[in-house]
């Protein structure tokens, strides 16, 4: 028995490592790097903003290949909410997209839920669900007032 | 030290139990039953279809209170994709809504990612992310062809 080769050059030692590589790959339009973050599970799921559900590695790869035909996505992630367990992690964050053109800078905001699980090969993504947002959180400031002291 | 009382009459012994109670509460417009499925974590997150991110129990409760002012939601869940670990679970499913009116039956489809974690009190929801769908899965049939013998 020979151990399977690592899928990526990175050691995906934590959910944050996986997330960093996922968004690097989105910015760089690097399809192999992007697919390297996903789990081998058959039921991995991806929902692009405004799109249908995409199930399984083959279909997810095809969906990102179509997106990358237009180049990478100039985005930064902001305001991550995290719930971690020993074997899985849920991150919810805002993807801030800024596209510079002759008409100036166009900004868009996407809300994404990313789910990671710990596998024998390290942490991997099992779900990415994104939908259009407005950058605002409902209730966040209210809750901060109740949880401080 | 006295153990905190259970939040609900149900024993939430599995992710499927939590999910069943969540959707029962949505159908019945039962706010207390609905809030009983959520974890106590500060970073619980809910995204309603087309809506912004809602963070924390207080804001999530207020968002469902507003929805329930119009009554329960006549929905059924379909085609759940599951990734489970010992301490957490990711479910992605289709919420099929059928509203009967004088004009006939109006159908709508929502894609939802639900995340559950195992707590000292049993399994609880930490994230519900929903967005409009069309009931179709991209790639599911392709993937089935490659995985079925």
Interface residues (C-beta under 8 A of the other chain):
Chain A: X39 X41 X42 X43 X44 X45 X47 X50 X51 X52 X53 X54 X55 X56 X57 X58 X59 X60 X62 X63 X81 X82 X83 X85 X86 X87 X88 X89 X90 X92 X94 X111 X113 X115 X117 X118 X126 X127 X129 X131 X132 X133 X134 X136 X137 X138 X139 X140 X142 X143 X146 X147
Chain B: X39 X41 X42 X43 X44 X45 X47 X50 X51 X52 X53 X54 X55 X56 X57 X58 X59 X60 X62 X63 X81 X82 X83 X85 X86 X87 X88 X89 X90 X92 X94 X111 X113 X115 X117 X118 X126 X127 X129 X131 X132 X133 X134 X136 X137 X138 X139 X140 X142 X143 X146 X147
